[in-house]
Amino acid sequence: MQQHYISSKEKSRRAALAEYAIFNSGEDKDYDQLTFLAAQICRVPVAKISIIGKNKIWYKSIYGAQQDRISRENTFCEHTIWAEKKILIINSKEQPIIFEKAKAIYSQEYHFYAGVPLLSENSHAIAVFCIFDTEIRSLDQVQKKSLLALANQCMNLFESRKQKTKLQHIQRKLKQKYKELEKFASLVSHDIKSPLANIISLTELLKEENKKNLDEQSKQYLDFLVESSYSLRNYVDGILKFYRSDHILEKDFEDVHLPGLLKKITDLYSWDEKVEFTYPDSELLKNVNKAALTQVFMNLINNALKYNSKTIRKVDIGFETTDTHYCFSVSDNGNGIEKENFKKIFKLFTTLDVKDRDGNPGSGIGLATVKKHIEQMQGNIDVISKKGKGSTFKFKIKRP
């Protein structure tokens, strides 16, 4: 092959190699298994996965020899990447000059070599899967096919690493953008909540100071203004909670005593004698995200009580375990949900145009946050409900 053609391809080849991020990437048993198999199947003492750099060759895996980096010039791998063959097979008897030049490079004196170029998706040879022997020999058809198959698996590992590296890069960028979005949301919410507080306080002051001068319709307008302002404030708070909820999932995992966790939550409502709770009294959850699980229960229990017009409000929490998941249920005797709204209630910013027992509308954020937490704990959530008869939310999370 012409030297000028090699030079024109070399820059593109090295650029392709850089995309795989395999230089100095450390030991990996998957690659070591491939070189071991190549040596056993082809009955040779040495097998290598050689990464072809600018001036040096570095080994991702080497079986049967001790060698670090070597100069690229006059190596067998240099011939392989430009040979344009699926597999290059040479021996010292047929091509003595190549082997004579290679003596000063390798730690052993070889007389047989077979190498498969590992090609990128753009057909650039970024590495070589190769075997060596100190004696002159040949490969049968099964050995050739096996060597090609092992080289193909090696390239699959490189591709997998490349995709993983790309994914990690995308994740870092998304995380940075998420932080910027969270900061933006925080600043905007502050700028919205400050004038909202002024609107609420001034409207209530106006209503109080002019209550004798306002007719009923004017009073209703002012009440509506205050109510809308409170709704908008709660909506802004909900957005912030939703976007900040990912931080909860970064908390450490720990063992959790389920009755103790639920008692702390239900104690928040202990002042109301017309609220009844039942929950398990002896369950230990191993290695779970306590913060996320607490947030899920708080949202579900709060909804169970808010959307319940009964005199005695009841919430029953159930638990069971399978080989793979912890399974929970939160049942109430509340107002219930129409079947056609079962999927809708888990969508962000989606509301059902119903008000809670205090007359406040929902924000469409609480259940969306619950669903996000549960899915990120490798689980899912469903609802069973009948209008006027209550609801049961069933969810499960991955167990260790």
Beta strands, then each sheet from edge to edge (+ up, - down):
strand 1: 46-52
strand 2: 56-63
strand 3: 70-71
strand 4: 88-91
strand 5: 112-119
strand 6: 125-133
strand 7: 254-257
strand 8: 275-278
strand 9: 284-288
strand 10: 313-321
strand 11: 325-332
strand 12: 380-386
strand 13: 390-398
sheet 1: 3+ 2- 1+ 6- 5+ 4-
sheet 2: 7+ 9-
sheet 3: 8+ 10+ 11- 13+ 12-
end
